[in-house]
Amino acid sequence: MSAVDYQIDGETYEGWFVKPAGSANLPVVVIAHAWGGLGANEKQKAQIIADEFGYAAFAIDVYGKGKRGTTQAENEGLMYPLVGNRPELQKRLAGGIAAAKSQPGVNASKTAAIGFCFGGLCVLDMARAGQDVLGVASFHGLFRPAENIPAPKIKAKVLIEHGWNDPMATPEDVLAIAKEFAGSDWQLHAHGLATHAFTTVGATGDATQYHADTDRRSFAYLKTFLAEVFG
């Protein structure tokens, strides 16, 4: 496991790469981070993907090296400018995918992406923009559509793991994304006891709360999904 610097338009971004020891020609799973930036949760999920799934994992950075939030205000200040500028966000996502594909021991033709919270929006935008991934999986993601792609043609397979009690993605939002992605190969699992951030270890509160059973179940669904995507 190691930190990896990469460049997009002359700016430095810092990803995190993990793969099973001694393995080569592996599928790679790109991981898009939550609103605070690449941190412990994304690294923990990357380790699970390497240790339990047997794939390489590359956690991308869409904020820039050293740009991380520790408070709600800082997180909002990092996330909202990109949520409001989807072409810029999509450019940074494409750069992260390219960095993942360039890592040693990776089979670049077998790339998928997963994301958490804001990262869920990111991977859905990868699908909306037709970026070079075979499948995407969103965990307690934000469903806000991309204004620059009003009628996306989704080619990637899509998995959405959703907490039914998530106030940031309401039942109306679920119906809206189902309509937006109509005609594509999508599936959605709604977890009845889960709210936002159900995979984020240590999250507490009424609206954002870790839920161990949903975390475990959603990653079991992910393992099946990735096995199908990578063939």
PyMOL commands that set and color helices and strands:
alter all, ss='L'
color gray80, all
select helices_A, chain A and resi 40-53+72-83+86-101+118-128+171-180+212-230
alter helices_A, ss='H'
color red, helices_A
select strands_A, chain A and resi 2-8+11-18+26-32+56-59+106-116+135-139+157-163+186-191
alter strands_A, ss='S'
color yellow, strands_A
deselect
rebuild
show_as cartoon
